[in-house]
Amino acid sequence: MGKGITSAISVRFNDGTDPGNAVMIRIDAMIDDGEVTIGAFRRLAAERYYWIVVE
């Protein structure tokens, strides 16, 4: 996680069921800002996303 992030909930797709970045961007738009590189819901790496709880 990035500097200053105290707590986050991870979403990982390790079994090949990754729905793809386009799907995760749509989910981000519903719960955050629609951009997975910034905001509370972010893409950390391929197949890895997280929701920042405390920053």
MDAnalysis code that builds the backbone (N, CA, C; Angstrom):
import MDAnalysis as mda
import numpy as np

u = mda.Universe.empty(165, n_residues=55, atom_resindex=np.repeat(np.arange(55), 3), trajectory=True)
u.add_TopologyAttr("name", ["N", "CA", "C"] * 55)
u.add_TopologyAttr("resid", np.arange(1, 56))
u.add_TopologyAttr("resname", ["MET", "GLY", "LYS", "GLY", "ILE", "THR", "SER", "ALA", "ILE", "SER", "VAL", "ARG", "PHE", "ASN", "ASP", "GLY", "THR", "ASP", "PRO", "GLY", "ASN", "ALA", "VAL", "MET", "ILE", "ARG", "ILE", "ASP", "ALA", "MET", "ILE", "ASP", "ASP", "GLY", "GLU", "VAL", "THR", "ILE", "GLY", "ALA", "PHE", "ARG", "ARG", "LEU", "ALA", "ALA", "GLU", "ARG", "TYR", "TYR", "TRP", "ILE", "VAL", "VAL", "GLU"])
u.atoms.positions = np.array([
    [0.842, -1.177, 0.000],
    [0.000, 0.000, 0.000],
    [0.886, 1.239, 0.000],
    [0.308, 2.341, -0.374],
    [1.051, 3.581, -0.450],
    [1.383, 4.158, 0.911],
    [2.295, 5.058, 0.930],
    [2.693, 5.726, 2.165],
    [1.499, 6.466, 2.751],
    [1.308, 6.321, 4.063],
    [0.232, 7.002, 4.741],
    [-1.066, 6.225, 4.813],
    [-1.148, 5.050, 4.189],
    [-2.349, 4.226, 4.263],
    [-2.224, 3.306, 5.465],
    [-3.160, 3.442, 6.399],
    [-3.129, 2.665, 7.633],
    [-3.885, 1.355, 7.491],
    [-5.024, 1.389, 6.816],
    [-5.868, 0.208, 6.711],
    [-6.566, 0.187, 5.351],
    [-6.643, -1.013, 4.754],
    [-7.327, -1.168, 3.469],
    [-7.875, -2.578, 3.342],
    [-8.889, -2.728, 2.518],
    [-9.469, -4.032, 2.215],
    [-9.039, -4.392, 0.806],
    [-8.442, -5.555, 0.664],
    [-7.893, -5.985, -0.618],
    [-8.899, -6.797, -1.421],
    [-8.873, -6.611, -2.731],
    [-9.652, -7.417, -3.669],
    [-8.643, -8.016, -4.635],
    [-8.524, -9.350, -4.645],
    [-7.532, -10.010, -5.496],
    [-8.194, -11.101, -6.325],
    [-7.683, -11.308, -7.523],
    [-8.193, -12.345, -8.424],
    [-7.034, -13.266, -8.788],
    [-6.742, -14.218, -7.941],
    [-5.599, -15.110, -8.133],
    [-5.934, -16.377, -8.901],
    [-7.195, -16.645, -9.128],
    [-7.586, -17.920, -9.735],
    [-7.969, -17.798, -11.211],
    [-7.599, -16.707, -11.837],
    [-7.896, -16.539, -13.255],
    [-9.278, -15.994, -13.548],
    [-10.003, -15.550, -12.517],
    [-11.356, -15.038, -12.728],
    [-11.401, -13.512, -12.777],
    [-10.255, -12.871, -12.951],
    [-10.191, -11.412, -12.993],
    [-11.163, -10.888, -14.049],
    [-12.135, -10.061, -13.655],
    [-13.102, -9.548, -14.619],
    [-12.535, -8.470, -15.533],
    [-11.320, -8.010, -15.252],
    [-10.682, -7.007, -16.091],
    [-10.806, -5.605, -15.540],
    [-9.894, -4.765, -15.955],
    [-9.837, -3.391, -15.463],
    [-11.101, -2.608, -15.817],
    [-11.681, -2.856, -16.979],
    [-12.887, -2.121, -17.388],
    [-14.036, -2.358, -16.406],
    [-14.197, -3.581, -15.946],
    [-15.248, -3.903, -14.979],
    [-14.947, -3.217, -13.649],
    [-13.697, -3.256, -13.220],
    [-13.327, -2.653, -11.942],
    [-13.476, -1.136, -11.990],
    [-13.264, -0.526, -13.139],
    [-13.486, 0.921, -13.292],
    [-14.972, 1.241, -13.129],
    [-15.848, 0.392, -13.660],
    [-17.293, 0.606, -13.481],
    [-17.692, 0.476, -12.015],
    [-17.108, -0.495, -11.323],
    [-17.376, -0.647, -9.892],
    [-16.866, 0.582, -9.151],
    [-15.673, 1.041, -9.497],
    [-15.098, 2.245, -8.883],
    [-16.025, 3.448, -9.088],
    [-16.614, 3.551, -10.257],
    [-17.519, 4.675, -10.542],
    [-18.754, 4.642, -9.635],
    [-19.176, 3.463, -9.237],
    [-20.334, 3.344, -8.354],
    [-20.001, 3.677, -6.902],
    [-18.781, 3.379, -6.477],
    [-18.444, 3.543, -5.056],
    [-17.440, 4.648, -4.771],
    [-16.792, 5.168, -5.807],
    [-15.750, 6.172, -5.591],
    [-15.791, 7.214, -6.704],
    [-14.694, 7.341, -7.446],
    [-14.582, 8.429, -8.419],
    [-14.449, 7.977, -9.874],
    [-14.495, 6.665, -10.128],
    [-14.398, 6.160, -11.496],
    [-13.002, 6.083, -12.050],
    [-12.011, 6.308, -11.227],
    [-10.600, 6.275, -11.650],
    [-9.835, 5.393, -10.673],
    [-9.342, 4.238, -11.134],
    [-8.699, 3.282, -10.230],
    [-7.251, 3.620, -9.876],
    [-6.743, 4.738, -10.371],
    [-5.373, 5.118, -10.008],
    [-5.339, 6.115, -8.854],
    [-6.496, 6.667, -8.513],
    [-6.589, 7.620, -7.403],
    [-7.870, 7.342, -6.626],
    [-8.068, 8.023, -5.521],
    [-9.298, 7.872, -4.749],
    [-9.207, 6.782, -3.706],
    [-10.346, 6.423, -3.131],
    [-10.383, 5.428, -2.065],
    [-10.313, 3.999, -2.597],
    [-10.788, 3.754, -3.816],
    [-10.703, 2.434, -4.442],
    [-9.643, 2.521, -5.522],
    [-8.574, 1.733, -5.373],
    [-7.436, 1.857, -6.294],
    [-6.942, 0.514, -6.789],
    [-6.323, 0.553, -7.960],
    [-5.635, -0.621, -8.498],
    [-4.206, -0.572, -7.991],
    [-3.780, -1.629, -7.331],
    [-2.432, -1.709, -6.808],
    [-1.496, -2.327, -7.831],
    [-1.957, -3.365, -8.506],
    [-1.176, -4.083, -9.517],
    [-2.160, -4.910, -10.335],
    [-1.650, -5.614, -11.320],
    [-2.522, -6.469, -12.127],
    [-3.283, -7.419, -11.213],
    [-4.581, -7.474, -11.364],
    [-5.467, -8.341, -10.611],
    [-5.525, -8.018, -9.117],
    [-5.070, -6.820, -8.709],
    [-5.079, -6.444, -7.295],
    [-5.627, -5.031, -7.123],
    [-6.693, -4.928, -6.353],
    [-7.349, -3.645, -6.076],
    [-7.542, -3.545, -4.575],
    [-7.715, -2.338, -4.070],
    [-8.005, -2.201, -2.659],
    [-8.839, -0.965, -2.376],
    [-9.590, -1.042, -1.285],
    [-10.436, 0.037, -0.795],
    [-9.761, 0.576, 0.450],
    [-9.374, 1.855, 0.432],
    [-8.692, 2.458, 1.570],
    [-9.713, 2.768, 2.650],
    [-9.473, 2.264, 3.843],
    [-10.361, 2.470, 4.972],
    [-9.864, 3.680, 5.773],
    [-8.564, 3.717, 6.059],
    [-7.965, 4.807, 6.823],
    [-6.681, 5.240, 6.126],
    [-6.596, 6.521, 5.808],
    [-5.387, 7.047, 5.165],
    [-4.800, 8.121, 6.036],
])
